[in-house]
Amino acid sequence: MDTFLPFKSSSPRSPANAGVDAHDPLMSSFSASYAGVVAFIAVATEGSFARAGDRLGIGRSAVSRSVQKLESQLGTRLFLRTTRATSLTGEGELFFENCRPGVERVMQALEEMRDLREGPPRGHLRVGATYGFGRQVVAPLLKAFRANFPEVSVELVLDERDADLVTDRIDVAFRDGVLDDSQVIARQLIPMRLVVCASPDYARRHGLPRSPDEIGAHALINRRLAQGRLRAWDFRIDGRARSLVPPAGQTFNDPDLILKAALDGEGLAQLPAYQACAALREGSLVACLEAFAPGDGGHYLCYLSRRQLPKRIRVFVDFMTTRVRALDLDCGGIAHPANREETAAAA
């Protein structure tokens, strides 16, 4: 959530409460609950009473009083408070999970109404991507996006794990592979080709494999995934998908380090085409085993399904789709000259 509902105590004499008894228990309960839930969500999200107050535009003490009233109404403690940290209790975590969807629905409704009447896109965007795709593809395009839409601020969050769009408060995420989530809309940006490649120096010294079965005889550079397991090397052999996890001389959890090791002649690496494309074009990397390239998993731009998509998300999705597709990151057909004949024969 980027904003919260207005946090204002309701006076019995305000127009909204005209004709209501100041001691009406229903009104009193609603007012305290409303303010308390908003304050509670703010503290839980920000992790601090002070930061919650800054976000809501009120003092820390006002946030604390509202949360205390809510705790009294619920008859349980929602936060563990120390001089150094604020954390949710078990009951607080349960209450947060139950409250958040409702607050988000209200905020979405308010946002959609604002979009209907306001002018240019504005607001804050949290964008998720993997390190490699985020650094190489997304980040270089943000300057042009901000130039076109200066009232939209962008926060790029890089993480190797697939972000949960709701839990991690991500508006738009760049992901690899087909998704199975009915709440998420996935727009394919470009194909996801995997390329086995090495430096020309390595190719001269050691040659290049002519089939996936030969890669075990080579020095290999592999990747440790966010889940802790080694990434399998994917191929298509005789029309069927096949995955191998060969022993590697070097293993990294950062795709940029894998690319650097390949460029330095340390061995073979299987890289996404978008990452290796520039090096393949300039000749600092050479490709092999193209006839055994796996099926296309696709690079996708994902966002939560909404009846009315906020303008800031809509323009970002359209902008990135157009710009990324124009980059020509597929790099098809760039093979090492010595392997072209064998590659064609294998096909």
Backbone torsions as a table, in degrees:
resi	resn	phi	psi	omega
1	MET	NA	137.6	-178.5
2	ASP	-95.5	-25.3	-179.4
3	THR	-140.5	172.4	177.1
4	PHE	-125.9	164.7	176.0
5	LEU	-60.5	148.6	179.4
6	PRO	-53.8	134.7	-175.5
7	PHE	-109.9	92.4	-179.4
8	LYS	-139.4	132.0	177.4
9	SER	-70.7	144.2	-177.1
10	SER	-94.4	118.4	176.5
11	SER	-80.0	141.8	178.7
12	PRO	-58.8	-21.6	-177.1
13	ARG	-96.4	-0.6	-179.7
14	SER	-70.3	157.2	-179.8
15	PRO	-56.2	-35.0	-178.1
16	ALA	-65.1	-23.7	-176.6
17	ASN	-112.8	15.9	-177.5
18	ALA	-57.7	131.5	177.7
19	GLY	83.1	3.7	-179.1
20	VAL	-100.8	132.6	178.2
21	ASP	-62.1	129.8	-179.1
22	ALA	-60.4	-21.6	-178.5
23	HIS	-102.9	12.0	178.0
24	ASP	-60.6	116.3	-176.4
25	PRO	-64.3	-32.0	179.2
26	LEU	-66.5	-47.2	179.0
27	MET	-63.7	-42.7	179.9
28	SER	-61.4	-43.5	-179.8
29	SER	-65.0	-43.6	-179.3
30	PHE	-62.8	-44.1	-178.0
31	SER	-61.3	-45.8	-179.6
32	ALA	-67.6	-41.2	-179.3
33	SER	-65.4	-44.7	-178.9
34	TYR	-58.2	-52.7	-179.6
35	ALA	-64.5	-39.0	-178.0
36	GLY	-66.5	-41.9	179.9
37	VAL	-65.9	-43.2	178.7
38	VAL	-61.8	-44.9	178.3
39	ALA	-63.4	-42.3	179.6
40	PHE	-60.5	-47.5	179.6
41	ILE	-60.6	-40.4	-179.7
42	ALA	-63.2	-45.4	-179.7
43	VAL	-66.0	-43.8	-179.6
44	ALA	-62.4	-37.0	-179.1
45	THR	-75.5	-43.1	-176.1
46	GLU	-85.5	-21.5	-179.8
47	GLY	76.7	15.4	-176.1
48	SER	-162.6	139.1	176.5
49	PHE	-67.5	-37.9	-179.1
50	ALA	-65.9	-46.9	-179.9
51	ARG	-66.3	-34.9	176.6
52	ALA	-62.6	-42.0	177.7
53	GLY	-61.7	-41.5	178.2
54	ASP	-62.0	-40.9	-177.4
55	ARG	-69.4	-36.1	-179.5
56	LEU	-86.0	-11.3	-179.9
57	GLY	77.1	27.7	178.2
58	ILE	-132.9	174.0	-179.0
59	GLY	-76.9	158.0	178.7
60	ARG	-59.5	-39.7	-177.1
61	SER	-65.2	-35.9	178.4
62	ALA	-65.7	-39.2	176.6
63	VAL	-62.9	-45.4	-178.3
64	SER	-62.2	-42.6	179.6
65	ARG	-63.3	-42.1	-179.9
66	SER	-63.8	-41.2	179.3
67	VAL	-67.0	-40.0	179.0
68	GLN	-62.7	-41.8	177.2
69	LYS	-62.3	-41.1	178.8
70	LEU	-64.2	-42.7	178.1
71	GLU	-61.3	-38.7	178.2
72	SER	-64.9	-41.7	178.3
73	GLN	-62.7	-40.6	-177.3
74	LEU	-81.8	-18.2	-178.8
75	GLY	70.1	30.3	179.2
76	THR	-155.0	157.0	176.0
77	ARG	-84.7	135.2	-179.8
78	LEU	-101.7	-25.2	-177.7
79	PHE	-128.5	147.2	166.6
80	LEU	-99.1	117.2	-175.0
81	ARG	-110.6	129.7	170.2
82	THR	-129.0	175.8	179.5
83	THR	-68.2	-18.8	-176.0
84	ARG	-110.1	-22.1	-173.4
85	ALA	-150.7	156.4	174.4
86	THR	-128.3	126.0	-179.6
87	SER	-138.5	157.9	-179.4
88	LEU	-77.4	141.9	169.7
89	THR	-77.4	174.5	176.2
90	GLY	-59.5	-42.2	177.4
91	GLU	-66.0	-36.5	178.8
92	GLY	-64.3	-40.6	178.0
93	GLU	-62.7	-42.2	178.7
94	LEU	-64.0	-43.7	-179.7
95	PHE	-64.9	-39.0	179.2
96	PHE	-61.9	-45.9	-179.6
97	GLU	-64.4	-33.8	179.9
98	ASN	-77.6	-33.2	-176.8
99	CYS	-80.8	-37.6	-168.9
100	ARG	-57.5	-45.0	-179.3
101	PRO	-58.6	-38.9	-180.0
102	GLY	-65.9	-43.9	179.1
103	VAL	-64.1	-40.6	180.0
104	GLU	-65.0	-36.8	178.0
105	ARG	-64.6	-42.0	178.4
106	VAL	-63.1	-44.3	-179.4
107	MET	-65.1	-37.3	177.8
108	GLN	-63.5	-42.3	179.1
109	ALA	-62.9	-44.5	178.2
110	LEU	-62.4	-41.4	-179.4
111	GLU	-63.6	-41.4	179.9
112	GLU	-65.1	-37.8	178.1
113	MET	-67.3	-39.3	177.5
114	ARG	-63.5	-41.5	-179.0
115	ASP	-61.9	-30.6	-178.4
116	LEU	-69.0	-29.0	-173.8
117	ARG	-111.2	-15.2	-175.7
118	GLU	-91.1	168.1	-176.3
119	GLY	-83.1	-117.2	-173.9
120	PRO	-66.6	157.0	178.8
121	PRO	-58.5	140.8	178.2
122	ARG	-151.4	166.2	179.0
123	GLY	116.8	-170.6	-174.4
124	HIS	-112.8	139.1	178.4
125	LEU	-119.7	129.5	169.5
126	ARG	-103.6	121.3	-174.3
127	VAL	-117.9	128.6	179.9
128	GLY	-106.8	143.3	177.7
129	ALA	-159.8	160.2	172.5
130	THR	-72.4	164.0	-178.0
131	TYR	-58.3	-49.6	-175.9
132	GLY	-63.9	-52.2	-177.9
133	PHE	-68.1	-37.5	-179.7
134	GLY	-65.1	-45.7	-178.9
135	ARG	-70.2	-42.8	-170.0
136	GLN	-86.8	-31.8	-173.5
137	VAL	-113.1	-51.5	-172.1
138	VAL	-74.4	-53.7	-174.7
139	ALA	-55.3	-43.9	-179.9
140	PRO	-62.7	-18.7	-178.9
141	LEU	-91.7	-10.6	-174.7
142	LEU	-67.5	-33.7	179.7
143	LYS	-60.3	-45.6	179.7
144	ALA	-67.3	-37.2	177.8
145	PHE	-62.7	-45.7	-179.3
146	ARG	-66.0	-31.5	177.2
147	ALA	-65.8	-34.9	179.2
148	ASN	-80.8	-31.4	-176.5
149	PHE	-133.2	73.0	-173.2
150	PRO	-65.5	-18.2	-178.6
151	GLU	-90.3	3.8	176.0
152	VAL	-107.0	116.4	175.7
153	SER	-90.5	146.3	-174.3
154	VAL	-126.2	131.3	173.9
155	GLU	-115.7	114.3	-179.3
156	LEU	-95.4	119.5	-177.5
157	VAL	-109.6	113.8	-179.0
158	LEU	-97.6	130.7	-178.7
159	ASP	-160.1	138.3	-179.4
160	GLU	-75.8	-23.1	178.0
161	ARG	-83.1	155.4	176.9
162	ASP	-71.8	119.8	-178.8
163	ALA	-68.6	143.2	170.8
164	ASP	-85.6	115.1	-172.5
165	LEU	-60.3	-32.0	-179.2
166	VAL	-82.4	-56.4	-175.8
167	THR	-61.8	-41.5	-177.2
168	ASP	-88.8	3.5	178.6
169	ARG	53.6	46.1	178.5
170	ILE	-96.7	127.2	179.2
171	ASP	-80.8	-42.3	-178.3
172	VAL	-138.8	135.7	179.8
173	ALA	-130.0	141.3	173.5
174	PHE	-98.8	123.2	-175.4
175	ARG	-133.4	158.1	176.3
176	ASP	-103.5	140.1	174.4
177	GLY	87.7	163.1	-178.8
178	VAL	-74.1	138.0	-177.7
179	LEU	-100.9	151.6	177.0
180	ASP	-124.6	75.6	-177.8
181	ASP	-150.0	111.9	-175.8
182	SER	-67.5	-18.2	-179.5
183	GLN	-85.5	-10.3	-174.9
184	VAL	-110.0	131.0	172.6
185	ILE	-93.3	128.3	-178.2
186	ALA	-119.2	120.2	178.3
187	ARG	-108.9	120.0	-179.1
188	GLN	-70.8	131.1	179.6
189	LEU	-92.4	-58.0	-177.0
190	ILE	-145.7	162.7	173.4
191	PRO	-64.3	157.0	175.2
192	MET	-112.2	86.2	176.8
193	ARG	-88.5	141.3	174.3
194	LEU	-107.8	134.1	-174.8
195	VAL	-123.8	127.4	172.2
196	VAL	-87.2	124.2	-173.9
197	CYS	-146.7	166.2	179.7
198	ALA	-155.6	170.6	177.5
199	SER	-76.4	154.9	175.7
200	PRO	-58.0	-35.1	178.7
201	ASP	-63.4	-44.0	177.3
202	TYR	-62.5	-41.6	-179.6
203	ALA	-62.0	-38.9	178.5
204	ARG	-66.8	-39.4	-175.1
205	ARG	-78.7	-35.1	-171.1
206	HIS	-123.6	-6.3	-173.7
207	GLY	73.1	-179.6	180.0
208	LEU	-128.4	147.5	-179.6
209	PRO	-66.6	148.1	178.0
210	ARG	-104.1	-7.8	174.6
211	SER	-151.8	158.9	179.2
212	PRO	-58.1	-28.1	-179.5
213	ASP	-66.3	-17.0	-177.6
214	GLU	-91.3	-7.3	-173.9
215	ILE	-68.6	-23.7	179.5
216	GLY	-64.9	-17.6	179.4
217	ALA	-86.4	-0.1	-176.0
218	HIS	-111.6	161.0	170.4
219	ALA	-72.3	129.1	-174.4
220	LEU	-121.7	150.5	177.5
221	ILE	-121.4	121.2	-174.6
222	ASN	-122.4	176.9	-173.3
223	ARG	-125.1	134.5	173.3
224	ARG	-92.9	121.5	-177.6
225	LEU	-78.4	166.8	-177.6
226	ALA	-61.1	-29.4	-179.7
227	GLN	-76.5	-7.8	177.6
228	GLY	103.2	-14.5	-178.8
229	ARG	-90.3	160.4	176.2
230	LEU	-76.5	143.9	179.0
231	ARG	-76.4	133.4	176.7
232	ALA	-77.2	149.1	173.4
233	TRP	-88.9	125.3	-174.1
234	ASP	-102.5	137.5	178.2
235	PHE	-141.0	167.4	170.2
236	ARG	-123.7	115.0	-176.1
237	ILE	-121.7	124.5	-177.3
238	ASP	53.1	38.7	176.3
239	GLY	79.6	3.6	-178.1
240	ARG	-120.1	143.3	178.8
241	ALA	-71.1	140.0	178.7
242	ARG	-143.0	134.9	179.7
243	SER	-119.4	136.3	179.2
244	LEU	-125.9	146.1	172.7
245	VAL	-121.9	78.8	-176.7
246	PRO	-74.7	154.3	176.7
247	PRO	-66.0	136.2	-176.5
248	ALA	-115.4	143.9	176.3
249	GLY	-75.2	-29.5	178.7
250	GLN	-136.0	139.9	179.5
251	THR	-133.7	134.5	179.8
252	PHE	-133.3	154.2	172.8
253	ASN	-102.1	8.3	179.8
254	ASP	-120.8	119.7	-177.3
255	PRO	-61.6	-30.1	178.9
256	ASP	-66.3	-34.0	177.7
257	LEU	-71.2	-33.0	175.9
258	ILE	-64.8	-45.5	178.3
259	LEU	-60.5	-44.4	-179.5
260	LYS	-62.4	-42.2	179.4
261	ALA	-63.2	-39.4	177.1
262	ALA	-65.0	-43.1	178.3
263	LEU	-62.7	-31.9	-179.3
264	ASP	-81.3	2.3	177.0
265	GLY	80.7	23.6	-176.9
266	GLU	-81.7	-13.8	179.2
267	GLY	154.3	-167.5	178.2
268	LEU	-87.4	145.6	174.5
269	ALA	-139.4	145.9	171.6
270	GLN	-101.5	113.4	-172.5
271	LEU	-120.8	152.4	170.5
272	PRO	-61.9	142.5	-176.8
273	ALA	-58.1	-37.7	-178.7
274	TYR	-60.9	-30.9	-177.7
275	GLN	-78.9	-35.4	-175.3
276	ALA	-94.6	-9.4	-168.6
277	CYS	-57.3	-49.3	-177.3
278	ALA	-62.5	-42.3	-179.5
279	ALA	-67.6	-35.0	177.6
280	LEU	-67.5	-40.1	-178.6
281	ARG	-66.8	-38.9	-177.8
282	GLU	-85.9	-7.3	175.8
283	GLY	90.1	5.5	177.7
284	SER	-80.9	-10.0	168.4
285	LEU	-132.9	150.9	173.9
286	VAL	-124.8	147.5	-176.0
287	ALA	-104.2	156.6	175.9
288	CYS	-148.3	171.2	177.3
289	LEU	59.4	29.5	-178.5
290	GLU	-64.9	-29.4	179.4
291	ALA	-67.4	-15.5	-178.2
292	PHE	-108.7	15.9	-179.0
293	ALA	-61.0	139.4	-178.6
294	PRO	-71.4	170.5	177.5
295	GLY	-64.1	160.0	-177.0
296	ASP	-78.2	118.0	175.6
297	GLY	-86.4	-26.3	177.2
298	GLY	85.3	144.0	169.0
299	HIS	-100.6	127.4	-173.1
300	TYR	-120.2	149.5	171.8
301	LEU	-107.3	121.9	-169.3
302	CYS	-121.5	145.3	175.3
303	TYR	-154.9	158.6	-177.9
304	LEU	-68.8	143.1	179.0
305	SER	-68.3	127.1	177.9
306	ARG	-139.2	147.8	177.8
307	ARG	-65.3	-42.9	179.3
308	GLN	-124.3	105.1	-177.3
309	LEU	-75.4	128.2	178.4
310	PRO	-55.3	146.4	-176.2
311	LYS	-57.1	-40.9	-176.0
312	ARG	-63.3	-35.7	177.7
313	ILE	-73.4	-42.1	-177.6
314	ARG	-61.7	-45.2	-178.3
315	VAL	-70.6	-32.7	178.3
316	PHE	-67.1	-44.6	179.5
317	VAL	-61.2	-46.4	-179.1
318	ASP	-65.5	-42.7	-178.8
319	PHE	-62.8	-49.6	-177.6
320	MET	-66.5	-38.2	178.9
321	THR	-59.7	-47.2	-179.3
322	THR	-65.8	-46.6	-175.2
323	ARG	-71.0	-41.7	-178.6
324	VAL	-66.4	-42.0	179.2
325	ARG	-64.3	-28.5	-179.6
326	ALA	-77.0	-10.7	-176.4
327	LEU	-76.8	-15.7	-179.6
328	ASP	54.2	65.2	-176.0
329	LEU	-97.6	9.6	-176.3
330	ASP	-76.2	-37.5	177.4
331	CYS	57.4	34.8	179.7
332	GLY	-69.5	144.5	173.8
333	GLY	80.2	7.3	178.2
334	ILE	-92.9	94.2	-176.7
335	ALA	-116.8	160.0	176.8
336	HIS	-69.8	131.7	-175.8
337	PRO	-52.6	-37.9	-176.3
338	ALA	-69.4	-16.1	-175.9
339	ASN	-105.7	-3.5	-173.7
340	ARG	-63.2	-42.2	-178.1
341	GLU	-66.0	-44.6	179.6
342	GLU	-66.2	-39.1	179.7
343	THR	-62.4	-43.6	179.6
344	ALA	-65.1	-38.4	178.9
345	ALA	-66.1	-39.4	-179.3
346	ALA	-66.7	-32.4	179.7
347	ALA	-68.6	NA	NA
